[in-house]
Amino acid sequence: MPFISDTQIAKVQSTIGGLAARANRAREKAEQKAGDMKKVAEIVGGGAAIGFVRGKWEANGDAFVVPGTSIDMQLAAGLALSGAAMFEVFGKYDQDALNVGSGVLAHYAGQILRNYGKRAVGDTSPISYIAGHNYPTMAGGPTSFISGGPTSLIGAHGGMSSALQSALSASV
């Protein structure tokens, strides 16, 4: 029977110990990467979901604002989610809510800056903080559909506009 020295046994133990440590480090790194992937998915998913909802909302011709205000609903949702997460409202899901809220706010910021980037050089008109494409022409722009424009639904003093009155009387 071959004889194994104490030195050889120590080398084998050291090698096995090193392999076990490397396996533990690899497992920890894989868990960290999985957490990173989850975070990216939540952020991107939050932006994608709000973009889809906003698109459906605006496809009906509506501005994506909190009803009765000129506050962008996407901005409000992103701030509400992120703020609530910072105040630990969601418990163990605070980080998840913060990630989704971050995605919603990132999408909002991208939309605002996209609109700003479309402006003509030298355009000094005020920028809208409503991210969607319908707002400038639907809720207060010079050709507003909601109020103030030639084809608006609401008259200058909040009553029914002449354009709406004409449309209603023509359809009756």
C-alpha positions in Angstrom: 0.0 0.0 0.0 1.4 3.4 -1.0 2.2 5.8 1.7 0.8 9.4 1.7 2.9 11.8 3.6 1.5 14.5 5.9 2.8 17.1 3.4 0.8 15.6 0.5 -2.3 15.4 2.7 -1.9 19.1 3.6 -1.5 20.0 -0.1 -4.7 18.1 -1.0 -6.6 19.8 1.9 -5.3 23.2 0.8 -6.3 22.5 -2.8 -9.8 21.4 -1.7 -10.1 24.4 0.7 -9.1 26.7 -2.2 -11.6 25.2 -4.6 -14.4 25.5 -2.0 -13.5 29.1 -1.4 -13.5 29.8 -5.1 -16.9 28.1 -5.5 -18.3 30.2 -2.6 -17.0 33.4 -4.3 -18.5 32.3 -7.6 -21.8 31.6 -5.9 -21.8 35.0 -4.2 -20.9 36.8 -7.4 -23.7 35.0 -9.3 -26.2 36.0 -6.6 -25.0 39.6 -6.9 -25.3 39.5 -10.7 -28.8 38.0 -10.4 -29.7 40.9 -8.0 -28.3 43.4 -10.5 -30.3 41.8 -13.3 -33.5 42.0 -11.2 -32.8 45.7 -10.5 -32.3 46.5 -14.2 -35.4 44.6 -15.1 -37.4 46.5 -12.5 -36.1 49.9 -13.7 -36.6 49.1 -17.4 -39.9 47.5 -16.7 -41.2 50.5 -14.8 -40.3 52.8 -17.7 -41.7 50.4 -20.3 -45.0 49.9 -18.4 -45.6 53.6 -17.9 -44.7 54.2 -21.5 -47.3 51.7 -22.6 -49.9 53.1 -20.3 -49.2 56.6 -21.4 -49.4 55.6 -25.0 -52.8 53.9 -24.5 -54.0 56.9 -22.6 -52.8 59.4 -25.2 -54.1 57.2 -28.1 -57.6 58.2 -26.9 -56.6 61.9 -27.4 -56.3 62.6 -23.7 -53.4 64.4 -22.0 -51.7 62.2 -19.4 -52.3 64.6 -16.5 -53.7 64.2 -13.0 -57.4 65.0 -13.6 -58.2 68.6 -12.9 -54.6 69.7 -12.8 -51.7 70.3 -15.2 -49.5 67.8 -13.3 -48.1 65.1 -15.4 -49.5 61.7 -14.2 -46.2 60.0 -14.9 -44.2 62.5 -12.8 -46.7 62.1 -10.0 -46.5 58.3 -10.1 -42.7 58.2 -10.2 -42.4 60.6 -7.3 -45.0 58.8 -5.3 -43.4 55.4 -5.8 -39.9 56.6 -5.1 -40.9 58.8 -2.2 -43.0 56.1 -0.6 -40.1 53.6 -1.0 -37.7 56.1 0.7 -40.1 56.3 3.6 -40.2 52.5 3.8 -43.9 52.2 3.0 -43.5 49.0 1.1 -41.5 47.1 3.8 -39.3 44.4 2.2 -40.3 45.6 -1.2 -39.0 49.2 -0.8 -36.0 48.6 -3.0 -38.2 47.1 -5.7 -40.6 50.1 -5.6 -37.7 52.5 -5.7 -36.3 50.7 -8.8 -39.7 50.9 -10.5 -40.2 54.5 -9.5 -36.7 55.3 -10.9 -37.6 53.7 -14.2 -40.9 55.8 -14.4 -38.9 59.0 -13.6 -36.2 58.1 -16.1 -38.8 57.6 -18.8 -40.4 60.9 -17.8 -37.1 62.8 -18.0 -36.3 61.2 -21.3 -39.7 62.3 -22.7 -39.3 65.9 -21.4 -35.8 66.2 -22.9 -36.9 64.6 -26.2 -39.5 67.3 -26.5 -37.0 69.9 -25.6 -34.5 68.5 -28.1 -37.1 68.8 -30.9 -37.4 72.6 -30.4 -36.1 74.7 -33.2 -32.8 76.6 -32.6 -33.7 80.0 -31.1 -37.1 78.9 -29.8 -37.6 80.8 -26.6 -41.2 79.6 -25.8 -41.6 78.0 -22.4 -41.2 74.3 -22.3 -43.9 72.0 -21.1 -43.3 69.7 -18.2 -46.0 67.4 -19.5 -44.0 64.6 -21.2 -46.5 63.4 -23.8 -46.9 64.5 -27.3 -50.6 65.5 -26.9 -50.3 68.1 -24.1 -49.0 71.2 -25.9 -51.9 71.0 -28.4 -54.5 69.6 -26.1 -54.3 71.5 -22.8 -53.4 75.1 -23.3 -51.2 75.5 -26.4 -52.1 78.1 -29.1 -54.1 75.5 -31.0 -55.5 73.9 -27.8 -58.2 71.3 -28.2 -59.1 71.5 -24.5 -59.1 75.3 -23.8 -58.2 78.4 -25.6 -57.7 77.3 -29.2 -59.9 77.8 -32.2 -61.2 74.3 -32.0 -61.3 74.1 -28.2 -64.0 72.3 -26.1 -63.9 74.7 -23.2 -64.6 78.4 -23.8 -62.5 81.3 -22.4 -64.6 81.5 -19.2 -64.9 77.7 -18.6 -68.2 77.3 -20.4 -68.8 75.3 -23.6 -66.8 76.7 -26.5 -68.5 77.9 -29.7 -66.6 75.1 -31.6 -68.2 72.5 -29.3 -71.6 74.2 -29.5 -71.4 74.1 -33.3 -70.3 70.5 -33.3 -73.1 69.5 -31.0 -75.8 71.4 -32.8 -74.7 70.0 -36.2 -74.9 66.4 -34.9 -78.4 66.8 -33.5 
